[in-house]
Amino acid sequence: MNVGTEDVGTEAAAYRSPLLSRPGAVEGEGPDAGVAAHYGNPVREQRLLAEGLAVVDLSHRGVVTVTGPDRLSWLHSITSQQLTGLAPQDSREALVLSPKGHVEHDLHLVDDGTTTWITTEPGTQAALAGWLDSMRFMLRVEVADVTADWAVLGEPSGSESRPGEPLAWRDPWPGLVGDTAAYGPVEGHPAQDRRWREVLVPRAQLAAAVGDRDLAGTCASEALRVAAWRPRLGFETDHRTIAHEVDLLRTAVHLHKGCYRGQETIARVHNLGRPPRRLVFLHLDGSGHTLPDRGSAVSLDGRQVGFLTSVARHHEDGPIGLALVKRNTPVDATLDVAGVSAAQEVVVAP
């Protein structure tokens, strides 16, 4: 069930958003196929999005619901996050881990008092719903893949939900959620003022929910995500990623809760050692006209030390990226990414 970069989005490949009919829309590729990469002016769209004046079509994301009186205690018992007692409208991020502690699913989760809503990476919803359904046993829970009926829009937002607002998952990144730990900086984190949410809307009302607001493509949202050092399932994770490597403990892992699958690895690495790889932020040389491909080798002195997980062109910082590198890679070294030089910033400390 491990989800690697090459797997995310395969189930969603046939989807095509109705918003692709908007003027200037250019469809995305790979995991973001089916929605617009941009609408003709990605730099302007990125600025509007950063200012809170645009919305992003994320309707290719999956949506899974869990209902029943045992839903929160049950999800608490099988994922990495503290979920018991979650109040209506409160959001959490939780991981499904393999028995060896590798990240398999990243759940963006919000409860409305009767239903727990989970948004997932495109194409992963069926696998998640299937695994959840297999874990129900005799508990009073029901799992449903409702992607056909519900869609997601992404947008900057205020820090607090207000009465009358639509149901939405509010991204906790980069705050420390509950009893957890950060593997990167806390003070001075580049995303410390970031506010982002995923709004759930009936799929039949997707266009109406956008209304006359400006649309930004995933090129814009991805550039802002990379600048925030925000890991994404299937991009910053592969089949052997543990949460420590990409700093996901800070938002998605509670360190002192009951036993769940993969907990032993979480505890052992946190208490006894450091992860074998670490996430870095890259400032790429912008003298060329093209960006390196995601997945390109990251090298130091002719030797591969990692790979490029995400790449974007930021409206202020120019070409930027995230990469997973070996833990012992010197933090002050200039790296090579497919022939492009890159200065690094520490996201996860060695």
ZAMARGU-4260 file (C-alpha; in steps of 0.2 Angstrom, whole numbers, plus 5000, padded with zeros to 4 digits):
<rodrens>
0) 5000/5000/5000 | 5015/5011/5000 | 5012/5027/4990 | 5028/5033/4980 | 5030/5048/4969
5) 5026/5037/4954 | 5010/5031/4961 | 5001/5047/4967 | 4988/5052/4954 | 4987/5036/4944
10) 4968/5033/4949 | 4964/5052/4945 | 4971/5052/4928 | 4954/5051/4919 | 4947/5066/4929
15) 4945/5083/4921 | 4939/5098/4931 | 4925/5108/4923 | 4935/5123/4928 | 4947/5119/4914
20) 4935/5127/4902 | 4939/5144/4910 | 4949/5156/4898 | 4967/5152/4897 | 4967/5136/4907
25) 4982/5125/4904 | 4980/5107/4912 | 4993/5101/4924 | 5003/5085/4923 | 5007/5070/4933
30) 4998/5070/4950 | 4990/5087/4946 | 4983/5082/4929 | 4964/5085/4928 | 4965/5103/4935
35) 4973/5119/4929 | 4992/5121/4931 | 4989/5140/4927 | 4976/5151/4918 | 4989/5160/4907
40) 4999/5170/4919 | 5006/5160/4933 | 5016/5174/4941 | 5001/5185/4942 | 4991/5171/4949
45) 5004/5167/4962 | 5004/5185/4968 | 4985/5185/4969 | 4985/5169/4979 | 4999/5175/4991
50) 4988/5190/4994 | 4972/5180/4997 | 4964/5186/4982 | 4963/5170/4972 | 4957/5152/4974
55) 4965/5136/4968 | 4955/5121/4960 | 4960/5106/4969 | 4945/5096/4964 | 4956/5081/4959
60) 4960/5078/4977 | 4951/5063/4985 | 4938/5064/4999 | 4934/5050/5011 | 4921/5051/5025
65) 4920/5041/5041 | 4904/5041/5051 | 4897/5033/5067 | 4899/5036/5086 | 4916/5027/5087
70) 4924/5036/5072 | 4936/5048/5081 | 4942/5035/5094 | 4944/5022/5080 | 4954/5034/5069
75) 4964/5039/5084 | 4969/5021/5087 | 4975/5018/5069 | 4984/5034/5065 | 4998/5044/5071
80) 4988/5059/5078 | 4978/5063/5094 | 4960/5063/5088 | 4949/5059/5103 | 4939/5074/5109
85) 4941/5083/5092 | 4929/5097/5092 | 4918/5101/5077 | 4926/5111/5064 | 4944/5108/5071
90) 4957/5101/5059 | 4971/5089/5061 | 4984/5081/5050 | 4987/5062/5053 | 4997/5049/5045
95) 4994/5031/5041 | 5011/5021/5043 | 5017/5004/5037 | 5022/4992/5051 | 5040/4998/5048
100) 5035/5016/5051 | 5035/5022/5033 | 5023/5035/5028 | 5008/5028/5017 | 4994/5041/5018
105) 4993/5059/5024 | 4976/5063/5030 | 4969/5081/5030 | 4955/5078/5043 | 4941/5089/5049
110) 4926/5084/5059 | 4909/5092/5058 | 4901/5084/5074 | 4894/5069/5065 | 4906/5065/5051
115) 4925/5065/5049 | 4930/5072/5032 | 4947/5067/5025 | 4955/5074/5010 | 4969/5064/5001
120) 4981/5066/4987 | 4974/5063/4970 | 4971/5045/4966 | 4975/5038/4984 | 4957/5039/4991
125) 4952/5021/4985 | 4967/5013/4993 | 4964/5023/5009 | 4946/5019/5010 | 4949/5001/5007
130) 4962/5000/5021 | 4951/5009/5033 | 4936/4998/5029 | 4947/4983/5032 | 4951/4989/5050
135) 4933/4992/5056 | 4931/4975/5064 | 4916/4977/5076 | 4916/4996/5079 | 4902/5007/5075
140) 4910/5016/5060 | 4906/5017/5041 | 4919/5022/5028 | 4914/5030/5011 | 4924/5036/4996
145) 4914/5052/4992 | 4925/5059/4979 | 4912/5058/4966 | 4901/5070/4976 | 4913/5081/4984
150) 4927/5093/4978 | 4941/5103/4986 | 4946/5121/4983 | 4962/5128/4991 | 4964/5146/4997
155) 4973/5157/5010 | 4962/5160/5025 | 4961/5168/5042 | 4968/5159/5057 | 4951/5155/5065
160) 4935/5148/5057 | 4920/5159/5058 | 4901/5155/5059 | 4893/5152/5042 | 4909/5147/5033
165) 4910/5131/5023 | 4917/5116/5030 | 4936/5116/5028 | 4952/5108/5033 | 4964/5121/5040
170) 4983/5117/5037 | 4992/5117/5054 | 5009/5119/5046 | 5021/5124/5053 | 5014/5125/5070
175) 5018/5111/5083 | 5002/5102/5086 | 5000/5094/5103 | 5014/5083/5111 | 5026/5082/5097
180) 5043/5088/5091 | 5051/5099/5077 | 5066/5093/5067 | 5068/5110/5059 | 5067/5128/5066
185) 5052/5134/5076 | 5056/5152/5078 | 5059/5161/5061 | 5051/5147/5051 | 5048/5154/5033
190) 5029/5148/5035 | 5026/5155/5052 | 5013/5167/5046 | 5006/5155/5033 | 4987/5152/5033
195) 4980/5139/5021 | 4964/5129/5020 | 4955/5116/5009 | 4937/5120/5007 | 4924/5105/5004
200) 4911/5109/4992 | 4898/5098/4983 | 4905/5094/4966 | 4890/5099/4957 | 4892/5116/4964
205) 4911/5118/4961 | 4909/5132/4948 | 4896/5141/4959 | 4908/5140/4974 | 4922/5149/4964
210) 4910/5162/4958 | 4918/5178/4951 | 4934/5176/4961 | 4951/5175/4952 | 4957/5157/4949
215) 4976/5152/4952 | 4983/5136/4945 | 4993/5123/4954 | 5009/5131/4948 | 5005/5145/4960
220) 5000/5134/4975 | 5015/5123/4973 | 5027/5137/4973 | 5020/5144/4989 | 5020/5126/4996
225) 5038/5124/4992 | 5043/5141/4999 | 5034/5136/5015 | 5045/5120/5016 | 5028/5110/5017
230) 5030/5092/5013 | 5018/5083/5001 | 5014/5065/5000 | 5021/5057/4985 | 5033/5072/4982
235) 5043/5073/4998 | 5039/5055/5002 | 5043/5038/4994 | 5041/5020/4999 | 5054/5022/5013
240) 5051/5039/5020 | 5049/5041/5039 | 5040/5056/5046 | 5056/5063/5054 | 5065/5065/5037
245) 5052/5078/5031 | 5048/5086/5048 | 5030/5079/5048 | 5031/5076/5067 | 5027/5094/5070
250) 5010/5093/5063 | 5005/5075/5061 | 5012/5065/5075 | 5008/5064/5094 | 5023/5056/5103
255) 5014/5050/5119 | 4998/5042/5113 | 4992/5024/5113 | 5000/5011/5101 | 4997/5012/5083
260) 5005/5004/5067 | 5022/5011/5065 | 5023/5019/5082 | 5039/5009/5086 | 5049/5017/5072
265) 5043/5034/5077 | 5048/5032/5095 | 5065/5023/5091 | 5071/5036/5079 | 5065/5051/5090
270) 5072/5044/5106 | 5088/5035/5100 | 5094/5043/5084 | 5092/5054/5069 | 5083/5050/5052
275) 5094/5043/5038 | 5089/5057/5026 | 5084/5075/5028 | 5074/5087/5019 | 5082/5103/5012
280) 5076/5119/5004 | 5086/5124/4988 | 5089/5140/4979 | 5092/5135/4961 | 5103/5145/4949
285) 5091/5154/4939 | 5102/5158/4924 | 5094/5145/4913 | 5077/5145/4905 | 5071/5128/4911
290) 5070/5120/4929 | 5077/5103/4933 | 5064/5089/4933 | 5056/5083/4949 | 5066/5067/4953
295) 5082/5073/4946 | 5098/5068/4955 | 5106/5079/4968 | 5125/5078/4969 | 5140/5084/4978
300) 5157/5083/4970 | 5151/5071/4957 | 5142/5059/4969 | 5123/5057/4971 | 5117/5062/4989
305) 5099/5063/4985 | 5085/5068/4973 | 5074/5083/4969 | 5057/5081/4977 | 5048/5097/4971
310) 5053/5112/4960 | 5044/5128/4957 | 5047/5146/4951 | 5043/5158/4965 | 5037/5175/4961
315) 5050/5183/4972 | 5063/5170/4976 | 5065/5163/4958 | 5068/5145/4955 | 5067/5135/4971
320) 5065/5117/4976 | 5064/5104/4990 | 5076/5089/4990 | 5079/5073/5001 | 5098/5071/5004
325) 5108/5060/5015 | 5109/5065/5033 | 5128/5068/5032 | 5128/5080/5017 | 5137/5095/5023
330) 5124/5109/5027 | 5134/5123/5019 | 5138/5114/5003 | 5133/5120/4986 | 5124/5105/4978
335) 5121/5101/4959 | 5104/5097/4953 | 5105/5090/4935 | 5119/5102/4931 | 5111/5117/4940
340) 5120/5123/4956 | 5109/5125/4971 | 5112/5133/4988 | 5103/5124/5002 | 5094/5129/5018
345) 5092/5116/5032 | 5074/5110/5034 | 5078/5095/5044 | 5093/5096/5055 | 5107/5083/5052
</rodrens>
